[in-house]
């Protein structure tokens, strides 16, 4: 019996040869085309929580009639023999059926590994938020998680390049907050509480710019996100929550509340690092500089790790070019492991 695999796992296994498997996914796009002989066929793009797959249903196959009934957003299971060809991952002799309600629910929640990663990431973010001692930043971050936790857990960090999947924003933010916490120990002069809060909010506008629906993987384009962008929306969110939770007691605290808010807003505004990359201001504080490079580091590492999984080799140890990195990644050097043998010659 064929096993159910994610598209990403299937792609990885298919590099070693043909794989008989099942894939559960959502219909992302459905286009009726014609071949060079004017014969119709369907091109079906399927998407799960981490990858996408395109299949063709020729008019001579039974799948053609199945695709005639399909609609975007349908959830299906495809069973067949998958392999990597000249056009990427493809399937031969495949069949398709609709998912049951329970199977659909499980698809959107992700497989066991995906659910475990999401839970661990949210736990990391929550733990670090709870460690913030500055009362105003603590209240602001806790309010954000309480009000927008579910949306935060499903938003993507991008449409392409890095963390471009359901739950990608949480993954990106959790890893950045862990890095921010670590770097604060190396540079004690950094304001740890401010850096953690800035990291949490830096991409918070993507909750409205890049958030798939509860039952979907596609990242829609919404008017607010298109017109304002995530930096502007993030600034608006910080200001809105700040006004909502501010108390009279805050006026007696030091540093002044308005100074803290201004510094936090600067982190959100400056995190892209340069004007040409979309930030309205360049980093002018230690925390803003740290945040920019932590963000860039996490994004670039995610892209190269993804390349190892998805990009084919064009030479031994060399992967196909990743345009966002502007390089052809070279396979990483394995970590040293003790063999148990004495190689010193002693």
Buried (B, 14 or more C-beta within 10 A) or exposed (E): EBEBBBBBBBBBBBBEEBBEBBBBBBBBEBEEEEEEEEEEBBBBBBBBBBBBBBBBBEBEBEBBEBBEEBEEBBBBBBBBBBBBEEEEBBBEEBBBEEBEEEBBEBBBEBBEEBBEBBEEBBEBBBEBBEEBEBEBBBBBBBBBBEEBEEBBBBBBBBEEBBBBBBBBBBBBBBBBBBBBBEBBEEEEEBBBBBBBBBBBBBBBBBBBBBBBEEEBBBBEEEEEBEEBBBBBBBBBBBEEBBEEEBEEEBEEEEEEBEEBBEBBBBBBBBBBBEEEEEBEEBBEBBBBBBBBBBBBEBBBEBBBEBBEBBBEEEEEEBBEBBEBBEBBBEEEEEEEEEEEEEEEEE
